[in-house]
Amino acid sequence: MLAGNGSIPRHVAIIMDGNGRWAKARGLPRAAGHRQGAESARKVLRAAGEAGVECLTLYAFSSENWRRPEDEINDLMGLLRFYIGRELGALHKEGIRLKILGDHSAFSAETARMVDEAVERTAANTRMTLAIALNYGSRLELTNAARALAARVAAGEIGADDIDETAIEGALDTAGLPPLDLVIRTSGEHRLSNFLLWQAAYAELLFVDTLWPDFDGDEFRSALQAFAGRERRFGGR
């Protein structure tokens, strides 16, 4: 199975890195970098939809981000609520379904409620999926999947021999999403940072130097061009 020139990835995931450095370089508070980063997310979502990408997954808040200063976490949560309030109508109108990866119930009751309402309102949309990773970590996702399958075995619902790759994939947060084709990380870092480790097994990885707040639709289209130029063999010759 090969992907040739002109192919569009069905599922693109982005590690949005560099907000803090972008703000520091301009003498601004980190919150300003997060705000500009949210604008980049809006531009990239539009570009992904125009290109025909079926699913765009954004790594918005990792399970390790709780180690950040409390005021920065509060800024991030406030920004999340603001953009849900501002963008939900447009997402729904454009046929975009919102899906959450991770455990957003750990956030404040107001934030969790807004997220739940946004997911419910857009649930029937079919044009495109926007998956946002909130309080997400891939190792915890895999641990939870293993526990869920072990519980089904203990309950007699399935046998141990029934646990295969398909069963594990069905227990992950990404169940029902297209296979992951492309992972982009901005800001010049070259690691996955506990993001979609299972799903990225055969995904193409693209690391770019651009800080996330400067990453826009043109940068995203350049990433799609780079993907189209790669030959994917999935372990074959």
Buried (B, 14 or more C-beta within 10 A) or exposed (E): EEBEEEBBBBBBBBBBBBBBBBBEEEEEBBBBBBBBBBEBBBBBBBBBBEBEBBBBBBBBBBBEBEEBEEEBBEBBBBBBBEBBEEBBEEBBEBEBBBBBBBBBEEBEEEBBEBBEEBBEBBEEBEEBBBBBBBBBBBEBBBEBBEEBBEEBBEEEEEEEEEBEEEBBBBBBBBEEBBBBBBBBBBBEBEEBBBBBBBBBEEBBEBBBEBBBBBBBBEBBBBBBEBBBEBEBEEEEE
